[in-house]
Structures are given as structure tokens and as C-alpha cells.
Amino acid sequence: MKKGIPEMKEFTDILLNYVEAEDIKACDEFKKDLGLASFDTVCLSAEINNTLGVKCEPADFIMHRTVGEFYNNVIKK
């Protein structure tokens, strides 16, 4: 069975764990934690749009070094 995006709460919890810890891990590590190592940023941004209702472009994910930057600049704005 292929591992996909977790349920919304789990997805949000994983995201917030990175942000609250001010984790300096790259977004690639965040994708791996979500089981998305084989997904590309197009798939991930679409899932963020669908799961969190946030407008997210693939380039948004590439532009940010850390999950915290991504969260602050894309999701919180």
C-alpha cells in the first residue's frame, strides 16, 4: 500500500512540530516525515492546498530553506 498524505490533523501536527521546535531541517526532511519522499513539490503543494486550504505553489516549497520559513511565509500569511 502506498503511503500518502496523513489525515489533516496529523499533517498539521507534523507541520507544527517542525515550526514550534524552530527546526532547521530542510523542507525535504519534512516531506520525508510525511512519507512523501517520492512525491514532487507539485503533489505536495496540491496536498497543502487541499488539506490546509492554503494557497501554495510548488515554488513556495522550493524557495524556503526550512519548514519554519515556509510556514511563516506561506501558511500563516
C-alpha angles and dihedrals in degrees: 000000000000115000111234138175113317121240115286096262093048091045091051092045092053090048094048092046088062094044098045092049088051084231115194093205115130120251088254089068089051090053090050091051088055091051091249100123090124095044122094125224091261090063093042095050090049090052091050088051091050099039102040100022090235124140103242128168124199089245090058090065094047094048096059122076096201137031089242092058090046092049095047096044101038112020103033097042 
